[in-house]
Amino acid sequence: DQQVKQNSPSLSVQEGRISILNCDYTNSMFDYFLWYKKYPAEGPTFLISISSIKDKNEDGRFTVFLNKSAKHLSLHIVPSQPGDSAVYFCAAYSGGGADGLTFGKGTHLIIQP
Amino acid sequence: SQTIHQWPATLVQPVGSPLSLECTVEGTSNPNLYWYRQAAGRGLQLLFYSVGIGQISSEVPQNLSASRPQDRQFILSSKKLLLSDSGFYLCALQRGSSYNEQFFGPGTRLTVL
């Protein structure tokens, strides 16, 4: 049973527009959520995170929104740039311990010129 | 800031051969360390985590094992590789159990033939 779901395997967005990547989770014990960006043959790079006590966190062009009642989070990238083309992983965590992250399968974002 | 090294970067091994992947970290002490695997078409799956020297927790049953002989060294091993062990292996660290973000190394691409 997949506890973190990214239902869009790929997403194509025009350069300069907004990219919105979605993620759903089923485990109500998750209280911390992270987004990672990954290029081929490289390790994931941490982008942004949000605690369950917040509904929004912003860092430059990246904003993560959390809707706890819907068990849904999204990553907004504005404006989208060519270097944003990568696979984006949503991850969730029950904080306060050493447990590993539970990842979604990823969404391949393609920024078109 | 912390740095994660993984060795080797790529590896091609025959079925039934042994495996040893090494992860070393710098810039932090007593981190939590993790091994993840990304198989083709799948997200990242947690394999093992360690909160200290000699302390290993396994998330999924498999023919792999992990060891932590030193504070900043984490090793993934197998006595006999299977075809299904092919994938991209990632080492990650968390600065401590009171932190939430995990940071990933560059990964090792393992192909079992």
Boltz contact constraints between the chains, C-beta under 6 A:
constraints:
  - contact:
      token1: [A, 32]
      token2: [B, 100]
      max_distance: 6.0
  - contact:
      token1: [A, 43]
      token2: [B, 90]
      max_distance: 6.0
  - contact:
      token1: [A, 43]
      token2: [B, 104]
      max_distance: 6.0
  - contact:
      token1: [A, 43]
      token2: [B, 105]
      max_distance: 6.0
  - contact:
      token1: [A, 43]
      token2: [B, 106]
      max_distance: 6.0
  - contact:
      token1: [A, 43]
      token2: [B, 107]
      max_distance: 6.0
  - contact:
      token1: [A, 44]
      token2: [B, 104]
      max_distance: 6.0
  - contact:
      token1: [A, 46]
      token2: [B, 101]
      max_distance: 6.0
  - contact:
      token1: [A, 95]
      token2: [B, 100]
      max_distance: 6.0
  - contact:
      token1: [A, 97]
      token2: [B, 97]
      max_distance: 6.0
  - contact:
      token1: [A, 98]
      token2: [B, 32]
      max_distance: 6.0
  - contact:
      token1: [A, 98]
      token2: [B, 51]
      max_distance: 6.0
  - contact:
      token1: [A, 98]
      token2: [B, 97]
      max_distance: 6.0
  - contact:
      token1: [A, 100]
      token2: [B, 34]
      max_distance: 6.0
  - contact:
      token1: [A, 100]
      token2: [B, 46]
      max_distance: 6.0
  - contact:
      token1: [A, 100]
      token2: [B, 49]
      max_distance: 6.0
  - contact:
      token1: [A, 101]
      token2: [B, 102]
      max_distance: 6.0
  - contact:
      token1: [A, 103]
      token2: [B, 43]
      max_distance: 6.0
  - contact:
      token1: [A, 103]
      token2: [B, 44]
      max_distance: 6.0
  - contact:
      token1: [A, 104]
      token2: [B, 43]
      max_distance: 6.0
  - contact:
      token1: [A, 105]
      token2: [B, 43]
      max_distance: 6.0
  - contact:
      token1: [A, 106]
      token2: [B, 43]
      max_distance: 6.0
